[in-house]
Amino acid sequence: KNVDATVKKAVSSGAKLLRPVEDQFYGDRSGAVVDPFGHVWYVATHVEDVSPKEMKKRMAAMCTHKPGTCDGVHA
């Protein structure tokens, strides 16, 4: 359940951080690491239920505030 602690422990054990842990527009909190053997691990937990209407609103806001993240996506 504690994504932050899991990713922190993985990094302190030799994994490299690929994507920092952060809340996602669709209601999960997630991050990614690559272990010393080259395996990529995505760690996530569900933190809130997001309605389709709210998800569309959040995705549009993300695409506006993070140029390049939504290339090819129609929000």
C-alpha positions as CSV (number, residue, x, y, z in Angstrom):
1,K,0.0,0.0,0.0
2,N,2.9,2.4,0.6
3,V,4.2,3.1,-2.8
4,D,6.6,5.8,-1.6
5,A,8.2,3.4,1.0
6,T,8.4,0.6,-1.5
7,V,10.1,2.7,-4.2
8,K,12.5,4.2,-1.6
9,K,13.5,0.8,-0.4
10,A,14.1,-0.4,-3.9
11,V,16.3,2.5,-4.7
12,S,18.3,2.1,-1.4
13,S,18.7,-1.6,-2.4
14,G,20.3,-0.8,-5.8
15,A,17.4,0.0,-8.1
16,K,17.4,3.1,-10.3
17,L,14.5,5.5,-10.2
18,L,12.8,5.7,-13.6
19,R,9.7,7.7,-12.7
20,P,9.2,9.4,-9.3
21,V,6.2,8.5,-7.2
22,E,3.3,10.9,-7.8
23,D,-0.5,11.0,-7.9
24,Q,-1.9,10.2,-11.3
25,F,-5.0,11.9,-12.9
26,Y,-6.9,8.5,-12.9
27,G,-6.7,8.0,-9.1
28,D,-3.6,6.0,-8.5
29,R,-0.3,6.9,-6.9
30,S,2.6,5.3,-8.8
31,G,6.3,5.3,-9.7
32,A,8.8,3.1,-11.5
33,V,12.2,1.7,-10.9
34,V,14.6,-0.6,-12.8
35,D,16.4,-3.3,-10.7
36,P,20.1,-4.2,-11.1
37,F,19.2,-7.0,-13.5
38,G,17.4,-4.6,-15.9
39,H,13.8,-5.5,-14.9
40,V,11.4,-2.6,-14.8
41,W,9.0,-2.4,-11.9
42,Y,5.9,-0.2,-11.8
43,V,4.6,0.2,-8.2
44,A,1.1,1.6,-7.7
45,T,-1.8,1.8,-5.4
46,H,-5.3,3.1,-5.9
47,V,-5.9,6.2,-3.8
48,E,-9.3,7.6,-5.1
49,D,-12.1,6.7,-7.4
50,V,-12.4,9.2,-10.2
51,S,-15.5,9.6,-12.3
52,P,-15.1,9.5,-16.1
53,K,-16.1,13.2,-16.3
54,E,-13.5,14.2,-13.7
55,M,-10.8,12.0,-15.3
56,K,-11.4,13.7,-18.7
57,K,-11.0,17.1,-16.9
58,R,-7.8,16.1,-15.2
59,M,-6.3,14.6,-18.3
60,A,-7.0,17.9,-20.2
61,A,-5.4,19.9,-17.4
62,M,-2.3,17.5,-17.4
63,C,-2.0,17.9,-21.2
64,T,-2.1,21.7,-20.8
65,H,0.5,21.8,-18.0
66,K,2.9,19.1,-19.1
67,P,3.5,19.7,-22.9
68,G,4.6,16.6,-24.7
69,T,2.9,14.1,-22.3
70,C,-0.2,13.8,-24.3
71,D,1.1,13.7,-27.9
72,G,-1.3,11.5,-29.8
73,V,-3.9,11.5,-27.0
74,H,-7.3,13.1,-27.6
75,A,-8.6,14.4,-24.2
